[in-house]
Amino acid sequence: MAAAAAPKPETLAAFEAAKGFMPVREGLALYAAAAEAGALGLPLVEVGTYCGRSTILLADAAREAGTVVVTVDHHRGSEEQQPGWEYHDPTVVDPEVGLMDTLPTFRRTLHKAGLEEHVVAIVGRSPQVAAVWGGEAGLVFIDGGHTDEHANGDYEGWAPHVAVGGLLVIHDVFPDPADGGQAPYRVHQRALASGAFTEISVTDSLRVLRRVSPGI
């Protein structure tokens, strides 16, 4: 079996230096999935940009494949990133409007990594963007809000765009409620139950599924 594709050392260093939550092991699995999906010649879609940590890996894979990453986020932070919650970071609050704004940090992250030209950043809410997205994607990476409402909205909006043979990647899948929120796990189970996707890899909380037939 061929070794999984790996990012360049400078890309991995940029990933590790970037603000965000994805561990290296999961990042390497995401990169390998993106490298495989890039062979389809279709865009790679990320739902949930935050500050661009995982976008770096997707962009490096897209650069190698001659395609682009489309990353979607409203940049106001998800539920658990609001003031008073566990993952709140006051350094990404816009002092003028008093709300989170991760877009400037994201842009700096991409610039430092030298990957700006391989990324199309869309500022908007996932279901609204998905509703006007017209084409197929070689990969859809769901890593947005972790409520059932948002996780299901991301799945229902974006999973239909995954091309046959393309990959659906879901982050923060925790079968045991003691380990984390259950919404991504329920979406993962829903995708498998649909019969449209089959699981091809598991790395900690990252799941990679391949589309084998139409539907969600």
C-alpha positions in Angstrom: 0.0 0.0 0.0 1.4 3.4 -1.0 2.3 5.8 1.8 -0.2 8.6 2.5 0.7 11.9 1.0 2.3 14.3 3.5 2.6 18.1 3.5 5.8 19.9 2.9 7.8 20.6 6.1 7.2 24.3 5.9 3.5 23.8 5.4 3.4 21.6 8.5 5.4 24.2 10.5 2.9 26.9 9.4 0.0 24.6 10.5 1.5 24.0 13.9 2.2 27.8 14.4 -1.4 28.8 13.4 -4.1 29.6 15.9 -6.7 26.7 16.0 -7.6 23.4 17.6 -6.7 20.6 15.2 -4.0 18.2 16.4 -1.2 17.2 14.1 -2.3 13.6 13.7 -5.7 14.6 12.5 -4.1 17.3 10.3 -2.0 14.8 8.5 -5.0 12.6 7.9 -6.9 15.6 6.5 -4.0 16.4 4.2 -3.8 12.8 2.9 -7.6 12.9 2.2 -7.3 16.3 0.4 -4.3 15.0 -1.6 -6.4 12.0 -2.7 -9.5 14.0 -3.5 -7.5 16.6 -5.4 -6.9 14.1 -8.1 -10.6 14.6 -9.1 -9.7 18.1 -10.3 -12.6 19.7 -8.3 -12.5 22.3 -5.6 -11.9 21.3 -2.0 -14.5 22.8 0.4 -14.0 23.6 4.0 -16.9 24.5 6.2 -15.6 26.3 9.3 -12.5 28.4 8.6 -11.8 29.9 12.0 -8.2 31.2 11.8 -7.1 29.0 8.9 -5.1 26.3 10.7 -6.6 23.4 8.7 -7.0 25.6 5.6 -3.2 25.7 5.3 -3.1 21.9 4.8 -6.0 21.9 2.4 -4.4 24.7 0.4 -1.1 22.9 0.2 -2.9 19.8 -1.2 -4.9 22.0 -3.6 -1.7 23.6 -4.8 -0.2 20.2 -5.6 -3.3 19.1 -7.4 -3.8 22.3 -9.4 -7.2 23.1 -7.8 -8.4 25.5 -5.1 -9.8 25.4 -1.6 -13.1 27.2 -1.0 -13.4 27.9 2.8 -16.7 29.1 4.3 -17.2 30.9 7.6 -19.1 33.9 9.0 -16.0 34.6 11.1 -18.1 35.5 14.2 -17.1 32.3 16.0 -19.2 29.2 16.9 -21.2 28.7 20.0 -18.3 27.4 22.2 -16.1 30.3 21.1 -18.3 33.1 22.5 -17.4 35.1 25.7 -17.7 32.9 28.8 -17.3 29.6 26.9 -14.4 27.2 27.0 -12.8 28.1 23.6 -13.2 31.9 23.7 -10.1 33.8 22.6 -10.4 37.5 23.4 -7.6 38.3 21.0 -9.9 37.7 18.0 -12.6 40.1 19.2 -13.1 43.2 17.1 -12.9 46.0 19.7 -14.9 48.4 17.6 -18.0 46.2 17.2 -17.5 44.0 20.3 -17.9 40.7 18.3 -15.5 38.0 17.3 -13.9 38.5 13.9 -11.4 35.8 12.9 -11.1 37.0 9.3 -8.1 39.2 9.8 -6.2 36.5 11.7 -7.1 34.0 9.0 -5.8 36.3 6.3 -2.5 36.8 8.1 -2.2 33.0 8.6 -2.6 32.3 4.9 -0.2 35.1 3.9 2.5 33.9 6.2 2.1 30.4 4.8 2.4 31.7 1.2 -0.9 30.1 0.2 -3.3 33.0 -0.4 -3.6 32.4 -4.2 -4.8 28.8 -3.6 -7.8 29.7 -1.4 -11.2 31.3 -2.1 -12.5 32.6 1.2 -16.3 33.1 1.5 -17.6 35.1 4.4 -21.1 34.0 5.1 -23.3 31.5 6.9 -22.9 27.9 5.7 -26.5 27.1 4.6 -26.8 30.4 2.7 -23.5 29.8 0.8 -24.4 26.1 0.2 -27.7 27.2 -1.3 -26.0 29.3 -4.0 -23.1 26.9 -4.6 -23.5 25.5 -8.1 -20.9 22.8 -8.6 -19.4 19.6 -7.3 -16.6 19.3 -4.8 -13.9 16.7 -4.6 -13.9 17.0 -0.8 -16.1 18.6 1.8 -14.6 19.1 5.2 -17.3 19.7 7.9 -15.8 21.5 10.9 -18.3 24.3 11.7 -20.7 24.8 14.5 -21.2 21.8 16.9 -24.9 22.1 17.7 -27.3 19.6 16.0 -28.8 22.5 14.1 -25.5 23.7 12.7 -24.0 20.3 12.1 -27.0 19.0 10.3 -27.3 22.3 8.3 -23.7 21.9 7.2 -24.3 18.2 6.2 -27.6 18.9 4.4 -26.1 21.9 2.6 -22.8 20.6 1.5 -22.8 16.8 1.4 -25.0 16.8 -1.7 -22.1 18.6 -3.5 -19.6 15.8 -2.9 -18.9 14.1 -6.3 -19.2 10.4 -6.6 -15.7 9.1 -5.6 -15.1 12.3 -3.6 -14.6 12.5 0.1 -16.7 13.8 3.0 -14.5 14.5 6.1 -16.1 15.2 9.5 -14.2 16.6 12.4 -14.8 16.2 16.2 -16.6 12.8 15.9 -16.8 11.5 19.5 -18.8 8.3 20.0 -18.5 8.6 23.7 -20.3 11.7 25.1 -17.6 12.0 27.8 -15.1 12.9 25.1 -17.0 15.8 23.5 -20.2 17.0 21.8 -22.4 14.5 19.9 -23.7 16.5 17.0 -20.8 15.7 14.6 -21.0 12.0 15.7 -24.7 12.0 14.8 -24.0 13.5 11.4 -21.4 10.9 10.9 -23.9 8.1 11.7 -26.4 9.7 9.5 -24.0 9.7 6.5 -23.2 6.1 7.0 -26.9 5.1 7.4 -27.7 6.9 4.1 -25.8 4.2 2.2 -24.3 7.1 0.0 -21.0 7.1 2.0 -18.6 4.5 3.2 -16.0 5.1 5.8 -12.4 4.8 4.6 -10.3 6.1 7.5 -10.5 7.0 11.2 -7.9 9.2 12.9 -8.8 10.1 16.5 -11.9 12.4 16.0 -11.5 12.8 12.2 -13.6 10.6 9.9 -13.1 10.2 6.2 -15.9 8.9 4.1 -16.2 8.2 0.3 -19.3 8.9 -1.7 -20.3 5.7 -3.4 -23.8 6.6 -4.6 -26.0 9.7 -4.8 -28.0 10.9 -1.8 -27.6 12.0 1.8 
